[in-house]
């Protein structure tokens, strides 16, 4: 295993209406969009200020035919995509899209953990380096959250894959333990055992915004739904969990209401 501790480096939204999604997130999060220039696929770059943070694309036909719905996906940076994809499969996960190159950008693969939560692996082209931004920077992800069938088993998988370590364990009473985790620095996310009645195991990503009440108003005005919150969480931040007009789940986090 590489000694490099891995972190989330990119986020993609696959959706049924890219134009509507661009308008929604431009108003809600403040992103600007630009065509990627890729000639083999439709793909737009989402940027917070001058920093690209993610991409937007139509759901591929084969994914739609298999019942795939709009969703966000996080990419974890690794030193060797092929090795990590093989390791994930050997550890009980699955490879959904075999490693392939993005010319001039890097190499990626789409995989899932043993409980079915999907994520991507990314290896940048030589010399490529993502800009460093302070925690809490508006328009960037502030938290990465996993809803698992069993968080202890999920943590063992991700720790073995990426070297993540446990941070704080939060007792949520009847809902069990919420385990935060870190990737070589401050905590970057948390994981918990999902409620029995909830949807399939999945990752949820929290984007930084300036104030949560104003964000609630923007989400609803643009046709999205607030599914949970506003809620204040340990540390003092405020969160909401939402779905966009096409049905993709996302969340927002702010330092104040």
Secondary structure, 3 states (H helix, E strand, C coil): CCCCCCCEEEEEEEECCHHHHHHHHHHHCCCEEEECCCCCCCCEEEEECCEEEEEEEECCHHHHHCCCCCEEEEEEECCCHHHHHHHHHHCCCEEEEEEEEECCCEEEEEEECCCCCEEEEEEECCCCCCCCCCCCCCCCEEEEEEEECCHHHHHHHHHHHHCCEEEEEEECHHHCEEEEEECCCCEEEEEEECCCCCCCCEEEEEEECCCHHHHHHHHHHCCCEEEEEEEECCCCCEEEEEECCCCCEEEEEECCC
